[in-house]
Amino acid sequence: MSFRLMLAILASMSGSMALGADIHVMTGGAPKEVLAVLTPQFEQRTGHKVHFTYIVIAAMQQKLAAGEKPDMVLMPVPAIDARVKEGILRGDARAALGTIRIGLVVRAGTAAPDISTLDSFKQAMLAAKSVVHSNPAATPSGAHLAKVWEQLGIADAMKPKLTFRNALDGGAQLVSKGEAEIGLYPSSEVMAEKGITLIGLIPPEVQLNTVYGAAVHAANPAPEPAIAFVKFLAAPANAKHWKDGGFEPAEGR
């Protein structure tokens, strides 16, 4: 084999490896349905392979603080901004993807409570026999709803009927099985769940608007594939997929 031919083969092998990078992503559960649609498209176009670890936000932040180094993350933008200031994530390789809001779900086929006004929402909560939402210590929506009960003056009345179960851990399934009358979750996390009906968003006076984003880890030694995935997810051409997945456009997109 000639020297030139050997160099050509090595160059070809190197190029093939560069096209087939593995991208390890740590993400909350909110964008799971959208990622299931967009990721195969990205992989087909680039030859990269994306591997997801789905985890609640509080646990993700703990892992990042402890030194875990995924290639990139998807999480609420305020959490991304905090990690950028700490030097954990890159501020020049981030993007806002969309805004999620909390919706109310019931078991399919059951009567829908009126949540069109703040007072009707409050009365629906008081009338419900059981309510499930995410753990206040684990997710932004769970922490927010704990404050809502205090704000509405019904915290004591809600305590005996509340179950904390994150959407990633099957919270919506408690509703579909009839084990909880009402579920309260970011709509993107439950709109594809079978056996339940998304009635609508909770009133704006008690709503939580969470802007989700993506960012590359500062310690990523070969960041180009992850940067490409961030750009792909945030591309205007993919806005419809985020909309279909329960996300509203983020400010500045």
RODO-2510 file (C-alpha; in nm, 4 decimals, decimal comma):
residues 253
     n   res          X          Y          Z
     1     m     0,0000     0,0000     0,0000
     2     s     0,1394     0,3404    -0,0963
     3     f     0,1932     0,6144     0,1602
     4     r    -0,0500     0,8449    -0,0186
     5     l    -0,3208     0,5784    -0,0241
     6     m    -0,2742     0,5162     0,3485
     7     l    -0,3124     0,8898     0,4194
     8     a    -0,6276     0,8985     0,2098
     9     i    -0,7790     0,6058     0,4023
    10     l    -0,6920     0,7627     0,7402
    11     a    -0,8383     1,0949     0,6324
    12     s    -1,1571     0,9208     0,5231
    13     m    -1,1833     0,7373     0,8546
    14     s    -1,1270     1,0607     1,0464
    15     g    -1,3998     1,2345     0,8513
    16     s    -1,6434     0,9521     0,9146
    17     m    -1,5772     0,9645     1,2879
    18     a    -1,6257     1,3399     1,2934
    19     l    -1,9665     1,2989     1,1316
    20     g    -2,0797     1,0441     1,3871
    21     a    -2,0406     1,2230     1,7190
    22     d    -2,2361     1,1207     2,0292
    23     i    -2,4142     1,4077     2,2042
    24     h    -2,5122     1,3480     2,5662
    25     v    -2,8004     1,5703     2,6759
    26     m    -2,9414     1,6177     3,0249
    27     t    -3,2941     1,7591     3,0178
    28     g    -3,6090     1,8156     3,2148
    29     g    -3,9267     1,6430     3,1043
    30     a    -4,1062     1,9419     2,9504
    31     p    -3,9571     1,9134     2,5978
    32     k    -3,9681     1,5336     2,5772
    33     e    -4,2439     1,5096     2,3149
    34     v    -4,0878     1,7791     2,0938
    35     l    -3,7465     1,6165     2,1170
    36     a    -3,8983     1,2859     2,0057
    37     v    -3,9998     1,4592     1,6815
    38     l    -3,6969     1,6803     1,6168
    39     t    -3,4089     1,4572     1,7254
    40     p    -3,4467     1,1945     1,4491
    41     q    -3,4449     1,4753     1,1921
    42     f    -3,1221     1,6176     1,3348
    43     e    -2,9577     1,2765     1,3514
    44     q    -3,0512     1,1981     0,9932
    45     r    -2,9150     1,5295     0,8641
    46     t    -2,5884     1,5275     1,0607
    47     g    -2,4976     1,1669     1,1358
    48     h    -2,4705     1,2548     1,5062
    49     k    -2,6404     1,0440     1,7735
    50     v    -2,8202     1,2146     2,0617
    51     h    -2,8531     1,0423     2,3996
    52     f    -3,0982     1,1848     2,6553
    53     t    -3,1093     1,1667     3,0320
    54     y    -3,4470     1,2925     3,1550
    55     i    -3,4368     1,4264     3,5085
    56     v    -3,6257     1,6727     3,7293
    57     i    -3,4738     2,0208     3,7394
    58     a    -3,3657     2,0204     4,1051
    59     a    -3,1749     1,6936     4,0582
    60     m    -3,0171     1,8209     3,7358
    61     q    -2,8872     2,1304     3,9077
    62     q    -2,7449     1,9175     4,1882
    63     k    -2,5650     1,6945     3,9392
    64     l    -2,4204     1,9914     3,7505
    65     a    -2,3023     2,1489     4,0766
    66     a    -2,1426     1,8170     4,1752
    67     g    -1,9358     1,8155     3,8562
    68     e    -2,1357     1,6019     3,6142
    69     k    -2,0569     1,7107     3,2591
    70     p    -2,3174     1,6341     2,9925
    71     d    -2,2415     1,7810     2,6522
    72     m    -2,5436     2,0115     2,6846
    73     v    -2,8581     2,0681     2,8879
    74     l    -3,2207     2,1701     2,8375
    75     m    -3,3730     2,3501     3,1360
    76     p    -3,5482     2,6747     3,2353
    77     v    -3,3587     2,9825     3,1177
    78     p    -3,3162     3,1342     3,4681
    79     a    -3,1371     2,8141     3,5732
    80     i    -2,9217     2,8289     3,2597
    81     d    -2,8316     3,1919     3,3321
    82     a    -2,7274     3,1007     3,6866
    83     r    -2,5058     2,8169     3,5621
    84     v    -2,3500     3,0511     3,3025
    85     k    -2,2527     3,2906     3,5821
    86     e    -2,0967     2,9988     3,7695
    87     g    -1,8953     2,9034     3,4613
    88     i    -2,0688     2,5661     3,4235
    89     l    -2,2525     2,6459     3,0998
    90     r    -2,1484     2,8554     2,8000
    91     g    -2,3207     3,1888     2,7539
    92     d    -2,2218     3,2006     2,3872
    93     a    -2,3767     2,8614     2,3074
    94     r    -2,7305     2,8883     2,4398
    95     a    -3,0788     2,9558     2,3031
    96     a    -3,4345     3,0085     2,4267
    97     l    -3,6733     2,7473     2,2883
    98     g    -4,0196     2,8377     2,4119
    99     t    -4,2476     2,9138     2,7052
   100     i    -4,4489     2,6513     2,8911
   101     r    -4,7503     2,7097     3,1146
   102     i    -4,9368     2,4991     3,3695
   103     g    -5,2496     2,3196     3,2556
   104     l    -5,5207     2,1184     3,4305
   105     v    -5,5976     1,7599     3,3324
   106     v    -5,8763     1,5194     3,4234
   107     r    -5,9456     1,1587     3,3399
   108     a    -6,0787     1,1203     2,9864
   109     g    -6,4573     1,1146     2,9799
   110     t    -6,5095     1,2905     3,3135
   111     a    -6,6705     1,6303     3,3618
   112     a    -6,4430     1,9288     3,3136
   113     p    -6,4256     2,1749     3,6025
   114     d    -6,4670     2,5453     3,5308
   115     i    -6,1300     2,7181     3,5599
   116     s    -6,2114     3,0198     3,3432
   117     t    -6,1665     3,2696     3,6282
   118     l    -5,9514     3,2854     3,9379
   119     d    -6,2515     3,2319     4,1657
   120     s    -6,3821     2,9348     3,9642
   121     f    -6,0340     2,7793     3,9703
   122     k    -6,0216     2,8215     4,3476
   123     q    -6,3644     2,6655     4,3888
   124     a    -6,2675     2,3753     4,1600
   125     m    -5,9654     2,3047     4,3773
   126     l    -6,1742     2,3137     4,6942
   127     a    -6,4379     2,0851     4,5392
   128     a    -6,1872     1,8282     4,4111
   129     k    -6,1430     1,5154     4,6193
   130     s    -5,7820     1,4647     4,5093
   131     v    -5,5191     1,6679     4,3228
   132     v    -5,1761     1,5633     4,1975
   133     h    -4,8872     1,7873     4,0921
   134     s    -4,5087     1,7815     4,0918
   135     n    -4,3031     1,7834     4,4087
   136     p    -4,2441     2,1431     4,5230
   137     a    -3,8873     2,0492     4,6111
   138     a    -3,8132     1,9046     4,2675
   139     t    -3,9661     2,1199     3,9934
   140     p    -4,0481     2,4862     3,9254
   141     s    -4,4170     2,4084     3,8672
   142     g    -4,4490     2,2188     4,1941
   143     a    -4,2811     2,4987     4,3904
   144     h    -4,5045     2,7539     4,2198
   145     l    -4,8271     2,5676     4,2968
   146     a    -4,7332     2,5421     4,6638
   147     k    -4,7182     2,9230     4,6636
   148     v    -5,0500     2,9431     4,4758
   149     w    -5,2324     2,7540     4,7528
   150     e    -5,0940     3,0034     5,0021
   151     q    -5,1845     3,2960     4,7755
   152     l    -5,5441     3,1737     4,7444
   153     g    -5,5697     3,1066     5,1166
   154     i    -5,6493     2,7386     5,0707
   155     a    -5,3196     2,5747     5,1700
   156     d    -5,4679     2,3987     5,4735
   157     a    -5,7689     2,2756     5,2753
   158     m    -5,5445     2,1399     5,0001
   159     k    -5,3009     1,9478     5,2214
   160     p    -5,5091     1,6315     5,2774
   161     k    -5,6041     1,5990     4,9094
   162     l    -5,2608     1,6643     4,7528
   163     t    -5,0302     1,3993     4,6089
   164     f    -4,6848     1,4957     4,4858
   165     r    -4,5797     1,2971     4,1802
   166     n    -4,3584     1,4431     3,9073
   167     a    -4,4773     1,4037     3,5483
   168     l    -4,1587     1,2108     3,4659
   169     d    -4,2491     0,9685     3,7459
   170     g    -4,6020     0,9007     3,6206
   171     g    -4,8002     1,1828     3,7819
   172     a    -5,0485     1,2103     3,4959
   173     q    -5,1028     0,8356     3,5054
   174     l    -5,2592     0,8735     3,8497
   175     v    -5,5265     1,0823     3,6785
   176     s    -5,5781     0,8380     3,3915
   177     k    -5,6168     0,5530     3,6420
   178     g    -5,8705     0,7476     3,8478
   179     e    -5,6405     0,7669     4,1493
   180     a    -5,6379     1,1473     4,1336
   181     e    -5,9306     1,3615     4,0202
   182     i    -5,7231     1,6548     3,8926
   183     g    -5,3645     1,6917     3,7731
   184     l    -5,1730     2,0171     3,7373
   185     y    -4,8643     2,0077     3,5142
   186     p    -4,6878     2,2065     3,2432
   187     s    -4,9066     2,1309     2,9427
   188     s    -4,6125     2,0084     2,7323
   189     e    -4,5517     1,7266     2,9819
   190     v    -4,9023     1,5806     2,9686
   191     m    -5,0672     1,6719     2,6375
   192     a    -4,9597     1,3439     2,4748
   193     e    -5,0519     1,1275     2,7758
   194     k    -5,3226     0,8700     2,7025
   195     g    -5,6378     0,8463     2,9120
   196     i    -5,6521     1,2098     3,0212
   197     t    -5,7962     1,5350     2,8854
   198     l    -5,6158     1,8671     2,9022
   199     i    -5,8946     2,1067     3,0026
   200     g    -5,6928     2,4241     2,9630
   201     l    -5,4420     2,6513     3,1299
   202     i    -5,4880     2,7743     3,4851
   203     p    -5,5832     3,1451     3,5184
   204     p    -5,3174     3,4054     3,4366
   205     e    -5,3264     3,5470     3,7902
   206     v    -5,1729     3,2230     3,9203
   207     q    -4,9971     3,1055     3,6057
   208     l    -4,6269     3,0241     3,5805
   209     n    -4,4575     3,1200     3,2543
   210     t    -4,1391     2,9150     3,2269
   211     v    -3,9040     2,9906     2,9385
   212     y    -3,7141     2,6761     2,8441
   213     g    -3,3740     2,6850     2,6797
   214     a    -3,0692     2,4846     2,5776
   215     a    -2,7021     2,5449     2,6517
   216     v    -2,3686     2,3702     2,5945
   217     h    -2,1529     2,2691     2,8907
   218     a    -1,8436     2,4845     2,9355
   219     a    -1,6272     2,1740     2,9815
   220     n    -1,7384     2,0085     2,6576
   221     p    -1,4054     1,9307     2,4864
   222     a    -1,5601     1,9030     2,1379
   223     p    -1,8616     2,1349     2,1490
   224     e    -1,9398     2,1727     1,7780
   225     p    -2,1992     1,8897     1,7529
   226     a    -2,3798     2,0121     2,0666
   227     i    -2,3741     2,3700     1,9390
   228     a    -2,5230     2,2467     1,6121
   229     f    -2,8030     2,0707     1,8033
   230     v    -2,8808     2,3861     2,0049
   231     k    -2,9027     2,5874     1,6832
   232     f    -3,1199     2,3221     1,5196
   233     l    -3,3650     2,3122     1,8110
   234     a    -3,3953     2,6917     1,8102
   235     a    -3,4256     2,7277     1,4323
   236     p    -3,7349     2,9250     1,3202
   237     a    -3,8231     2,6373     1,0876
   238     n    -3,8889     2,4205     1,3932
   239     a    -4,1120     2,6705     1,5766
   240     k    -4,4273     2,4812     1,4719
   241     h    -4,3041     2,1646     1,6416
   242     w    -4,2541     2,3529     1,9688
   243     k    -4,6010     2,5043     1,9327
   244     d    -4,7525     2,1607     1,8692
   245     g    -4,5688     2,0322     2,1767
   246     g    -4,7257     2,2840     2,4144
   247     f    -4,4680     2,5636     2,3929
   248     e    -4,5431     2,9269     2,3129
   249     p    -4,2715     3,1355     2,1441
   250     a    -4,0100     3,2637     2,3865
   251     e    -3,9490     3,6365     2,4005
   252     g    -3,6798     3,7380     2,1579
   253     r    -3,7287     3,4358     1,9264
***
